[in-house]
C-alpha cells in the first residue's frame, strides 16, 4: 500500500497562493488515480481535484480557474497549486491514491486563509 506525505500548507492572506505537494513512497507512474481532498471544520471531506495517469483532469467548480493539479512521475509527487485563495478554502487538505486496488490517504496538511 502506497504511503503518502503532504506538505506545503500554512497560513496565507486572502488572494495569496500556496503550493501543496504529495510525495508517494513508490513510483506513481502506474497509479491510476491520485487526488486532492479537503475537509473544512464541521464539514464533510470533499474532492478538490483528480489527476489520472491518463485522461482528463478534474477540478471541482468552486476552485476552477484558481487551483491546478499536476504530477511529476520522476519525483513520485503530485502538486496542487492554489492561487487567489479565499477564506472558504480553509481546511485540511489530503492526498489520496488508488494503487493495486488499495486506497491510501496522507495525514493531511492544514491550509488557513485569513480575510
Secondary structure, DSSP 8 states (H G I E B T S, - for coil): ---EEEE--EEEETT--EEEEEEESS--TT-SEEEEEEE-TTS--EEEEEEESSS--EE-GGGTTTEEEEEEGGGTEEEEEE-S--GGG-EEEEEEEEETTEEEE---EEEEEE-
